């Protein structure tokens, strides 16, 4: 890319996709300018459901603590009330599959949540965007239904609730008249004892399923978009679009990679977005055919794959996998949380209990503390492996039980896998040592067994060097 401009990247749109892209690029030392057609920040509860995979990305960007502090635990139960009256519970549905945290998937949803549960967080887009803007400022940058359906849930703001109302209603009247809006809620709930304060934000939502056929045209890129309310995929997909694109843009801007690397943005993300829209459409169809008091709960059940931990790029032209055959076409791109052995193109899992060979051996590390969007991380599961070139973070991992381990020259970290999680999760063993390369977007870029495989990956990505 040209170096004759002071600000090489212009980001049009200051929503989550634009802000995450800006933050990741600025952390990589790339100057950006963010512009938006609106002169004010929109209030509201759009894009409130933050999935575990996106929480991991927020961790790598350094914003997770602020997101968790402001957000609330993801609502788990949906309760339907009997009409008339609107006070007697008709049924309670468990919408969300709560999963136990594991060494490879440790993200805790919220500080007020039970510490045994690792799931999502709810925070309105006005607040998540404000947190991203604050972190950017610290770094410095320019900147239709058969029934009338009512869904109410709490938000991260005390005494403020999110209300979704559908069915045969006059949207224009409700948008322009607060009292008409309140009347519609009374009619849907039969609860005239409810009291209302300020109406902060109102918007009409219509299903409109569209998708581009490519994410790049010359020097222009598309990232982000909307999705079905309560599906919790739209904002999260936007963040993951930007996280995929940022490290590639940074390498090209620094003349460390060929501009051809940017073509892999479409190659990797297009199938994922197509799968996301298919999953969201399935939810929409279920919502449109469900009855609020019926027995079919498919419209309200959120399966584990919607947590987005299984999204993968196993078919990508730039991933290298010497452990298993790489698929030629995208298949099962949303994957699953129990999809077998780790493969190149998968999300990089965590591994705690790593004891530094030097320094305070009472203070253990985890891989999630090492992964960042500003470098590749090379995990060497053998102490005698060749150390590759700069621009990489090198982690040499001795197997559990190693005695008298010594630091490896030129490695950033030399650790002992005290609890065995790293070797187990990444499928390595002392008898079959492996090298695993983690991309800056915390996707496994390569699983190889020697220098030739390592060079194959590095030559594909750092093709301008």
Residue pairs with C-beta under 8 A, 6 or more apart in sequence:
1 8
1 219
1 252
1 253
1 255
1 259
2 8
3 253
3 255
6 31
7 31
7 32
7 33
7 142
8 30
8 31
8 253
9 25
9 30
9 31
9 32
9 33
9 249
9 253
10 32
10 33
10 35
11 18
11 21
11 22
11 32
11 33
11 34
11 35
12 18
12 35
12 36
13 34
13 35
13 36
13 224
14 34
14 35
14 36
14 129
14 133
14 143
15 36
15 125
15 129
15 224
15 238
16 47
16 125
16 128
16 129
16 132
16 224
16 235
16 238
16 239
16 242
17 223
17 224
17 238
17 239
17 241
17 242
18 34
18 36
18 223
18 224
18 242
19 34
19 129
19 132
19 133
19 136
20 57
20 61
20 132
20 238
20 239
20 242
20 243
20 246
21 32
21 223
21 242
21 245
21 246
22 32
22 34
22 136
22 141
22 143
23 61
23 63
23 132
23 135
23 136
23 139
24 61
24 242
24 243
24 246
24 247
24 250
24 373
25 32
25 246
25 249
25 250
26 32
26 136
26 139
26 140
26 141
27 61
27 62
27 139
27 372
27 373
27 374
28 246
28 247
28 250
28 254
28 373
28 374
28 440
29 250
29 254
29 374
30 249
30 250
30 253
30 254
31 141
32 141
32 142
33 141
33 142
33 143
34 136
34 141
34 142
34 143
41 126
41 129
41 130
42 125
42 126
42 201
43 124
43 126
43 200
43 201
44 124
44 125
44 126
44 200
44 201
44 203
45 124
45 125
45 155
45 162
45 201
46 124
46 125
46 203
46 235
47 124
47 125
47 128
47 234
47 235
47 238
48 122
48 123
48 124
48 125
48 155
48 162
49 74
49 120
49 122
49 230
49 231
49 232
49 235
49 236
50 58
50 67
50 71
50 120
50 121
50 122
50 123
50 128
50 232
50 235
50 236
51 120
51 232
51 233
51 236
51 306
51 307
51 308
52 105
52 107
52 109
52 118
52 119
52 120
52 307
52 308
52 309
53 236
53 240
53 307
53 308
53 309
53 311
53 347
54 235
54 236
54 239
54 240
54 308
55 64
55 67
55 68
55 107
55 109
55 120
55 121
56 107
56 347
56 368
56 442
57 239
57 240
57 243
57 442
58 64
58 67
58 239
59 107
59 368
60 368
60 371
60 372
60 373
60 442
61 135
61 373
62 135
63 131
63 132
63 135
66 131
66 134
66 135
67 121
67 123
67 128
67 131
68 108
68 109
68 110
68 111
68 121
69 111
70 123
70 127
70 131
70 156
71 110
71 121
71 122
71 123
71 127
71 156
72 110
72 112
72 121
72 122
72 123
72 154
72 155
72 156
73 109
73 110
73 112
73 113
73 119
73 121
73 122
74 96
74 109
74 110
74 119
74 120
74 121
74 122
75 95
75 96
75 122
75 153
75 154
76 94
76 95
76 96
76 98
77 92
77 93
77 94
77 95
78 92
78 93
78 95
78 151
78 300
79 89
79 91
79 92
79 93
80 89
80 90
80 91
80 92
80 93
80 292
80 293
81 87
81 88
81 89
81 90
81 189
82 88
82 89
82 90
82 293
83 189
83 190
84 190
85 190
86 189
86 190
86 191
87 191
90 293
91 293
93 297
93 300
93 301
94 301
95 300
95 301
95 302
96 119
96 120
96 302
97 302
97 303
97 304
98 117
98 119
99 105
99 117
99 118
99 119
99 304
99 307
99 337
100 116
100 117
100 118
101 107
101 108
101 116
101 117
101 118
102 118
103 350
103 351
103 352
103 353
103 419
103 421
103 425
104 349
104 350
104 351
104 421
104 425
105 118
105 309
105 337
105 349
105 350
106 118
106 350
106 352
106 366
106 368
107 118
108 115
108 117
108 118
109 117
109 118
109 119
109 120
109 121
110 121
113 119
119 307
120 232
120 307
122 153
122 155
122 156
123 156
124 155
124 156
124 157
124 162
125 235
127 156
128 235
133 143
136 143
137 143
144 166
144 288
145 166
145 167
145 287
145 288
146 167
146 288
146 289
146 291
147 167
147 291
147 292
148 165
148 166
148 167
148 168
148 169
148 184
148 187
148 188
149 164
149 165
149 166
149 167
149 188
149 292
150 163
150 164
150 165
150 166
150 185
150 188
150 189
151 163
151 164
151 165
151 230
152 161
152 162
152 163
152 164
153 161
153 162
154 160
154 161
154 162
155 161
155 162
159 197
160 200
163 185
164 229
164 230
165 174
165 184
165 185
165 188
167 188
169 184
170 180
171 204
173 180
174 180
174 181
174 184
174 202
175 181
175 202
175 203
175 204
178 199
181 199
181 202
182 196
185 194
185 196
186 192
186 194
205 229
207 228
207 284
209 277
209 281
211 273
211 274
211 277
212 222
213 270
214 266
214 270
215 221
215 222
215 223
215 241
215 265
215 266
215 269
215 270
216 222
216 262
216 263
216 265
216 266
221 245
221 262
221 265
223 238
223 241
223 242
223 245
224 237
224 238
224 241
224 242
225 234
225 237
225 238
225 273
226 234
227 233
227 234
227 235
227 237
227 276
227 277
227 280
228 234
228 280
228 281
228 283
228 284
228 287
230 283
230 300
231 279
231 280
231 283
231 284
231 306
232 302
232 306
233 276
233 279
233 280
233 306
233 308
234 280
236 308
237 272
237 273
237 276
240 269
240 272
240 308
240 311
241 269
241 273
243 373
243 441
244 265
244 268
244 269
244 441
244 443
245 262
245 265
245 269
246 373
246 440
246 441
247 373
247 439
247 440
247 441
248 257
248 261
248 262
248 264
248 265
249 262
250 374
250 440
251 257
251 261
251 461
251 462
251 464
252 258
252 259
252 261
252 262
252 464
255 464
256 391
256 462
256 464
256 465
257 461
257 462
257 463
257 464
257 465
258 463
258 464
260 463
261 318
261 461
261 463
264 316
264 317
264 318
267 316
267 317
268 313
268 316
271 315
271 330
271 333
272 311
272 313
272 333
272 334
275 333
275 334
276 334
279 305
279 306
279 334
283 299
286 296
286 298
286 299
287 299
289 296
289 299
290 296
290 298
290 299
290 300
304 336
304 337
305 334
305 335
305 336
305 337
307 337
308 334
309 335
309 337
309 347
310 334
310 335
310 336
310 337
310 339
310 347
311 333
311 334
311 335
311 347
312 332
312 333
312 335
312 343
312 345
312 346
312 347
312 443
313 319
313 333
313 345
313 443
314 321
314 326
314 327
314 331
314 343
314 344
314 345
314 346
315 326
315 327
315 328
315 329
315 330
315 331
315 345
316 345
317 460
318 445
318 457
318 460
318 461
319 326
319 344
319 345
319 443
319 444
319 445
319 446
319 457
320 344
320 445
320 446
320 447
320 448
320 453
320 456
320 457
320 460
321 343
321 344
321 345
321 446
321 447
322 447
322 448
322 449
322 453
323 341
323 343
323 344
323 427
323 434
323 447
323 449
324 341
324 343
326 344
326 345
332 339
335 346
339 346
341 427
342 349
342 425
342 426
342 427
342 444
342 447
343 444
343 447
344 444
344 445
344 446
344 447
345 443
345 444
346 443
346 444
347 442
347 443
347 444
348 367
348 371
348 438
348 439
348 442
348 443
348 444
349 367
349 425
349 426
350 366
350 367
350 368
350 421
350 425
351 366
351 367
351 417
351 421
351 422
351 425
351 426
352 364
352 365
352 366
352 419
352 421
353 364
353 366
353 417
353 418
353 419
353 420
353 421
354 364
354 365
354 366
354 367
354 397
354 413
354 415
354 416
354 417
354 418
354 422
355 361
355 364
355 365
355 415
355 416
355 418
356 363
356 364
356 365
356 413
356 414
356 415
357 398
357 405
357 406
357 407
357 414
357 415
357 416
358 407
358 414
364 418
365 413
365 415
367 377
367 379
367 395
367 422
367 438
370 377
370 393
370 395
370 413
371 377
371 438
371 442
372 393
372 440
373 440
373 441
373 442
374 440
375 391
375 392
375 393
375 440
376 391
376 392
376 393
376 437
376 438
376 439
376 440
376 445
376 461
377 392
377 393
377 395
377 437
377 438
378 388
378 392
378 393
378 394
378 395
378 435
378 436
378 437
378 438
378 454
379 395
379 397
379 422
379 426
379 435
379 436
379 437
379 438
380 387
380 394
380 395
380 396
380 397
380 408
380 411
380 433
380 435
381 397
381 399
381 422
381 423
381 426
381 428
381 429
381 433
381 434
381 435
381 436
382 396
382 433
382 434
382 435
383 396
383 398
383 405
383 406
383 408
383 414
385 396
385 433
385 435
386 451
386 454
387 394
387 408
387 409
387 410
387 411
388 394
388 454
388 458
389 458
389 462
389 465
391 462
393 412
393 413
394 408
394 410
394 411
394 412
394 413
395 411
395 412
395 413
395 414
395 415
396 408
396 411
396 413
396 414
396 415
397 415
397 416
397 417
397 422
397 423
397 428
398 405
398 414
398 415
398 416
398 417
399 416
399 417
399 420
399 423
399 429
399 430
400 416
400 417
400 418
400 419
400 420
400 423
402 416
405 414
405 416
406 414
407 414
408 414
417 423
422 428
423 429
426 434
426 436
426 447
427 434
427 447
428 434
428 436
432 449
433 449
434 447
434 448
434 449
435 446
435 447
435 448
435 449
435 450
435 453
435 454
436 444
436 446
436 447
436 448
437 444
437 445
437 446
437 448
437 454
437 457
438 444
438 445
439 445
445 457
445 461
446 453
446 454
446 456
446 457
448 454
448 456
448 457
